[in-house]
Amino acid sequence: MKKVNINTASREELQNISGIGEKMADAIVRYREEHGKFHSKEEINEIPGFSEIRRERVKANVQL
């Protein structure tokens, strides 16, 4: 599976990633709007409301 750029992906593109549903896609887009682009995958840990397992799955499927 091709990795998705977390900084440029649309909400819909993010939802197609394993482990990301509507709620997490919205949270990622909201984080980008409030903080600017992601500079490291570790910033995903700053998004509240998601388990460590889910965050790790997302990190494995995105690129910067």
LINZI-V687697 format. One record per pair of residues at least 12 apart in sequence whose ideal C-beta (glycine too) atoms are under 8 Angstrom apart, sorted by the first residue. I is the first residue (numbers start at 1). GAP is how many residues later the second one is. D is the distance in whole Angstrom. If there is no record, write none. Layout:
I/GAP/D + I/GAP/D
//
This chain:
1/17/8 + 1/60/7 + 3/58/6 + 3/59/6 + 3/60/4 + 4/12/8 + 4/13/6 + 4/57/7 + 4/58/5 + 4/59/7 + 5/57/7 + 5/58/6 + 5/59/7 + 6/22/7 + 6/32/5 + 6/35/8 + 6/38/8 + 6/56/4 + 6/57/7 + 6/58/7 + 7/25/7 + 7/30/4 + 7/31/6 + 7/57/6 + 9/53/8 + 11/14/5 + 11/15/7 + 11/18/5 + 12/13/8 + 14/14/6 + 14/15/7 + 17/41/7 + 17/44/5 + 17/45/7 + 18/39/6 + 18/43/6 + 19/35/5 + 19/38/4 + 19/39/5 + 19/42/7 + 20/38/6 + 23/26/8 + 24/23/8 + 24/26/6 + 24/30/7 + 24/34/7 + 27/20/5 + 27/21/8 + 27/22/7 + 27/23/7 + 28/16/8 + 28/19/7 + 31/12/8 + 31/15/7 + 31/16/5 + 37/27/8 + 38/26/6 + 39/25/7 + 40/24/7 + 41/18/4 + 41/21/7 + 41/23/7 + 44/14/6 + 44/15/6 + 44/18/8
//
